[in-house]
Amino acid sequence: MADTMQSAICLPSELWLEIFGKNTERDVLSHNRLKTAHHCSQVCRLWRTILLSSSSIWGRLLQMDYFENSKSEWKELILSRIGNALLWIHGPIPSSTWQFFLTVAGRNWQNVQILDVQQYSLTRICAETGAFFGNPAPNLEVFALTLFYKSPFPKSLTLFSNVAPRLREFETSPFFSDVKPTFPWLARLHRISFHSQYSSATILSVLKRMPCLKFLRIQRKLFNMDEPVPDNSVPVHLPQLQCMHVNDGDRAQILPFLELITPSPMCTLVLRTTWPSSFYSPVDLYEGVEALPSRFHRALLPWIVAYMKGRAPTFICLGVDDSDASFAIHSYSPHTYEPWSQILGEILSIDIQLDSYCRFALAELGASSDSFSSVKELSLDVEPDKHDALLPLYEALSSVTKLTLVADKIDFTALQMDRKHTQSVLFPQLHSLHVFFYGESLQNDKTLSSIVDFVQFRTRVGLLLSYLDLSKSDLKLSDSDKERLGKFADLTVKLPASRASLE
């Protein structure tokens, strides 16, 4: 042990500095990086000397909720340690640290590299403050400011005096300064978020000034009937756009962005559309827009096909809820645990209304069978009577080897042949079936019988399954069920852990 400690002490200072830097990078929220740095500085004289001489490390540790209810002496000590380093100011701002936030940002605005802060929902700031946002920001790369109340900042404010040469990410809430097409720093942005107060026309006019944009997020209002559907607007070319995310808009609000934006060939898409109520449909309230649903799906299909061809995902999840209102397609892996912000640039995730227009579009999408040849895993959360709408996609997914069914009612009848009923079998390469059943126990007998019938059908047509996973269901196998499954010599069955394994 002594030899190990001696070897560690003899490491070059540069290597120690690299290690301390890694320990203080932004990571999981549960890791208090400031506490880690503080404790490390008290281990030994060498570590303390290295840490106290590195202002860049302390400049990264300005997460505002770390300082909640902290004594002023501790705050001043941290301010003295950051020196002239580039600053990362981030995290939620409690009431007790609002003044500290203004002090740090105001004193060192020229050195702020990342500003990514959120006002606590209970934090109320009445005084008009923050004039420094109107000063040049020569080192600013990320600017994200989320407020829950009216802005305490000066009303007549030219952001950064139009000087922010390194700015690449920008996001604010409705209570802050609006983005205007005249801002010169727009041309260099890689990521931008538009809040719900922006009109579609304003967003499109701003996007025309952003040739380097890679990530676009647009928040729409719920059932906003104030904006007409544009017909002859000028297209927006975003050749580097990697992901577009539109949230809460109905089809009329989303349509302009699907029709007018020309992205890179492999741009990912995330749509979260609102549903018409049972009393009215927002689409019907637009006069002279009878073809709107058809236009929406016609504009949507090229985005999906381009993504499938360019990204070649191996996993797809399809879902239709029991009200026949929504259809969802997701192409990210169910085993992906990275934060949403990390996987956003790699996924296709679409929620839209499953109406007659959508069904017709799905048939067209299914005709692009080559686009789905990469998909090996398919997860279905579909009510039994909704399978017919998805059959065109099922037929296109001919390379699927693993099928997962998630539902409270499971019926395999629709999965045993194609929509033309010509006895051609869906999923010809399927060898693994996983059932996640969360229905009532009274349905167990019928459900299990349906599963065994499906396995028997596959065997009869010469497309045997090799693996059946029931471990995530509450199905109870009777002796006769086990006997039926036991007849499939090459089939491995995995039961819930609480039940005996099938011999």
Backbone hydrogen bonds, N-H to C=O, Kabsch-Sander energy under -0.5 kcal/mol:
donor,donor_aa,acceptor,acceptor_aa,energy
5,M,1,M,-2.4
6,Q,2,A,-2.4
7,S,3,D,-2.3
8,A,4,T,-2.2
9,I,5,M,-2.3
10,C,6,Q,-1.4
11,L,8,A,-1.5
15,L,12,P,-0.6
16,W,12,P,-1.9
17,L,13,S,-2.6
18,E,14,E,-1.7
19,I,15,L,-2.2
20,F,16,W,-2.7
21,G,17,L,-2.1
22,K,18,E,-1.9
23,N,19,I,-2.0
24,T,20,F,-0.9
24,T,21,G,-0.6
25,E,22,K,-1.2
31,H,28,V,-1.5
32,N,30,S,-0.8
33,R,31,H,-1.3
36,T,32,N,-1.8
37,A,33,R,-2.4
38,H,34,L,-2.5
39,H,35,K,-2.6
40,C,36,T,-2.4
41,S,37,A,-1.9
42,Q,39,H,-1.4
43,V,40,C,-1.5
44,C,40,C,-0.5
48,R,44,C,-2.3
49,T,45,R,-2.5
50,I,46,L,-2.4
51,L,47,W,-2.7
52,L,48,R,-2.7
53,S,49,T,-1.1
54,S,51,L,-1.4
55,S,53,S,-0.8
57,I,54,S,-0.7
58,W,54,S,-1.1
59,G,55,S,-2.0
60,R,56,S,-0.6
60,R,57,I,-1.2
61,L,58,W,-1.2
62,L,88,W,-0.9
63,Q,61,L,-1.5
64,M,62,L,-0.6
64,M,90,H,-2.6
66,Y,63,Q,-1.7
67,F,64,M,-1.4
68,E,65,D,-1.0
70,S,67,F,-2.2
74,W,71,K,-0.6
75,K,71,K,-1.6
76,E,72,S,-2.5
77,L,73,E,-1.9
78,I,74,W,-2.1
79,L,75,K,-2.3
80,S,76,E,-2.0
81,R,77,L,-1.2
82,I,78,I,-1.3
83,G,79,L,-0.6
85,A,82,I,-2.6
87,L,111,N,-2.4
88,W,59,G,-2.9
89,I,87,L,-0.6
89,I,114,I,-3.1
90,H,62,L,-1.7
90,H,88,W,-0.6
91,G,116,D,-1.8
93,I,118,Q,-3.2
97,T,94,P,-1.3
98,W,94,P,-0.5
98,W,95,S,-1.1
101,F,97,T,-2.6
102,L,98,W,-2.2
103,T,99,Q,-2.2
104,V,100,F,-2.8
105,A,101,F,-2.7
106,G,102,L,-2.5
107,R,103,T,-2.5
108,N,104,V,-1.6
109,W,106,G,-0.6
111,N,108,N,-2.2
112,V,108,N,-0.6
112,V,109,W,-1.1
113,Q,87,L,-2.7
114,I,87,L,-2.1
115,L,142,V,-2.7
116,D,89,I,-2.7
117,V,144,A,-2.1
118,Q,91,G,-1.5
119,Q,146,T,-2.9
120,Y,93,I,-1.8
123,T,120,Y,-1.7
124,R,122,L,-0.6
125,I,123,T,-0.5
126,C,124,R,-0.5
129,T,127,A,-0.7
129,T,152,P,-2.6
133,F,130,G,-1.7
134,G,131,A,-2.1
135,N,132,F,-2.1
137,A,163,V,-3.1
140,L,137,A,-0.7
141,E,113,Q,-3.2
142,V,113,Q,-1.7
143,F,169,E,-2.3
144,A,115,L,-3.4
145,L,171,E,-2.3
146,T,117,V,-2.1
147,L,145,L,-0.5
151,S,175,F,-0.5
157,L,155,K,-1.3
159,L,157,L,-0.9
160,F,133,F,-3.4
161,S,158,T,-2.3
162,N,159,L,-2.7
163,V,160,F,-3.0
164,A,162,N,-0.6
167,L,164,A,-1.3
168,R,141,E,-2.9
169,E,141,E,-1.9
170,F,191,R,-1.8
171,E,143,F,-2.3
172,T,193,S,-0.5
173,S,145,L,-1.2
176,F,173,S,-1.8
183,F,180,K,-2.1
186,L,183,F,-1.3
187,A,184,P,-1.0
188,R,185,W,-1.1
189,L,186,L,-1.4
190,H,168,R,-2.8
191,R,168,R,-2.3
192,I,215,F,-1.9
193,S,170,F,-1.7
194,F,217,R,-2.7
195,H,193,S,-0.5
198,Y,195,H,-1.6
203,I,199,S,-2.4
204,L,200,S,-2.5
205,S,201,A,-2.0
206,V,202,T,-2.2
207,L,203,I,-2.6
208,K,204,L,-1.2
209,R,206,V,-2.0
210,M,207,L,-1.9
213,L,210,M,-1.4
214,K,190,H,-3.1
215,F,190,H,-2.6
216,L,243,C,-2.5
217,R,192,I,-2.1
218,I,245,H,-3.2
219,Q,194,F,-2.6
220,R,218,I,-0.5
220,R,247,N,-2.8
224,N,221,K,-0.8
225,M,223,F,-0.7
236,V,260,L,-3.5
237,H,235,P,-0.5
238,L,236,V,-0.7
238,L,262,T,-2.9
241,L,238,L,-1.8
242,Q,214,K,-3.0
243,C,214,K,-1.8
244,M,268,T,-1.9
245,H,216,L,-2.9
246,V,270,V,-2.7
247,N,218,I,-2.6
248,D,272,R,-2.0
249,G,272,R,-0.5
253,Q,250,D,-0.6
254,I,250,D,-1.8
255,L,251,R,-2.3
257,F,254,I,-1.0
258,L,254,I,-1.5
259,E,255,L,-2.6
260,L,256,P,-2.5
261,I,257,F,-1.1
262,T,236,V,-3.2
262,T,260,L,-0.5
264,S,241,L,-1.1
267,C,264,S,-1.6
268,T,242,Q,-3.2
269,L,347,I,-0.6
270,V,244,M,-2.6
271,L,349,S,-2.6
272,R,246,V,-2.3
273,T,351,D,-1.3
274,T,249,G,-1.0
277,S,280,Y,-0.7
284,D,281,S,-0.9
285,L,281,S,-0.7
285,L,282,P,-0.9
286,Y,283,V,-1.4
287,E,285,L,-0.7
289,V,286,Y,-1.1
292,L,289,V,-1.8
295,R,291,A,-2.9
296,F,292,L,-2.7
297,H,293,P,-2.1
298,R,294,S,-2.2
299,A,295,R,-2.2
300,L,296,F,-1.7
301,L,297,H,-2.1
303,W,299,A,-0.5
303,W,300,L,-0.7
304,I,300,L,-1.6
305,V,301,L,-2.7
306,A,302,P,-2.4
307,Y,303,W,-2.0
308,M,304,I,-2.6
309,K,305,V,-2.3
310,G,306,A,-2.4
311,R,307,Y,-3.2
312,A,307,Y,-0.6
312,A,308,M,-1.2
316,I,377,E,-2.0
317,C,330,H,-3.0
318,L,379,S,-2.9
319,G,328,A,-2.1
320,V,381,D,-2.0
321,D,326,S,-1.0
324,D,321,D,-1.5
327,F,352,I,-3.8
328,A,319,G,-2.4
329,I,350,I,-1.7
330,H,317,C,-2.4
331,S,348,L,-1.7
336,T,333,S,-1.7
337,Y,335,H,-0.6
342,Q,339,P,-1.6
343,I,339,P,-1.5
344,L,340,W,-1.3
346,E,343,I,-2.3
347,I,344,L,-1.0
349,S,269,L,-2.7
350,I,329,I,-2.3
351,D,271,L,-1.5
352,I,327,F,-2.7
352,I,350,I,-0.5
354,L,325,A,-0.6
355,D,353,Q,-1.4
359,R,355,D,-2.3
360,F,356,S,-1.9
361,A,357,Y,-2.1
362,L,358,C,-2.5
363,A,359,R,-1.7
364,E,360,F,-1.7
365,L,361,A,-2.7
366,G,362,L,-2.7
367,A,363,A,-1.0
368,S,364,E,-0.5
368,S,365,L,-1.5
369,S,367,A,-1.3
371,S,368,S,-1.7
372,F,369,S,-1.6
373,S,370,D,-1.1
375,V,372,F,-1.3
376,K,314,T,-2.3
377,E,314,T,-2.9
378,L,402,K,-2.6
379,S,316,I,-2.4
380,L,404,T,-3.1
381,D,318,L,-2.5
383,E,320,V,-0.7
386,K,383,E,-2.4
387,H,384,P,-1.0
389,A,386,K,-0.9
390,L,386,K,-0.7
390,L,387,H,-1.1
391,L,387,H,-0.9
391,L,388,D,-0.6
393,L,390,L,-0.9
394,Y,390,L,-2.4
395,E,391,L,-2.5
396,A,392,P,-1.2
397,L,393,L,-1.4
398,S,396,A,-1.3
400,V,397,L,-1.1
401,T,376,K,-2.7
402,K,376,K,-2.2
403,L,432,S,-2.7
404,T,378,L,-2.9
405,L,434,H,-2.9
406,V,380,L,-3.4
406,V,404,T,-0.5
407,A,405,L,-0.5
407,A,436,F,-1.6
415,L,412,F,-1.4
416,Q,413,T,-1.4
418,D,424,S,-1.0
421,H,418,D,-1.6
429,Q,398,S,-0.6
430,L,427,F,-1.8
431,H,401,T,-2.3
432,S,401,T,-1.8
433,L,467,Y,-2.7
434,H,403,L,-3.0
435,V,469,D,-2.7
436,F,405,L,-3.5
436,F,434,H,-0.5
437,F,435,V,-0.7
438,Y,407,A,-1.6
438,Y,436,F,-0.5
443,Q,440,E,-1.6
444,N,441,S,-1.6
447,T,443,Q,-2.5
448,L,444,N,-3.1
449,S,445,D,-2.1
450,S,446,K,-2.0
451,I,447,T,-2.0
452,V,448,L,-2.6
453,D,449,S,-2.4
454,F,450,S,-1.9
455,V,451,I,-2.2
456,Q,452,V,-2.5
457,F,453,D,-2.5
458,R,454,F,-2.3
459,T,455,V,-1.9
460,R,456,Q,-2.5
461,V,457,F,-1.7
462,G,459,T,-1.4
463,L,458,R,-2.8
466,S,431,H,-2.4
467,Y,431,H,-1.5
468,L,492,T,-3.0
469,D,433,L,-3.0
470,L,468,L,-0.7
470,L,494,K,-3.3
473,S,470,L,-1.6
474,D,437,F,-0.9
477,L,475,L,-0.5
478,S,476,K,-0.5
482,K,478,S,-2.3
483,E,479,D,-2.1
484,R,480,S,-2.3
485,L,481,D,-2.6
486,G,482,K,-2.3
487,K,483,E,-0.6
487,K,484,R,-1.0
488,F,485,L,-1.6
489,A,487,K,-1.3
491,L,488,F,-1.8
492,T,466,S,-2.0
492,T,490,D,-0.5
493,V,491,L,-0.5
494,K,468,L,-2.8
495,L,493,V,-0.6
499,R,496,P,-2.3
502,L,493,V,-0.5
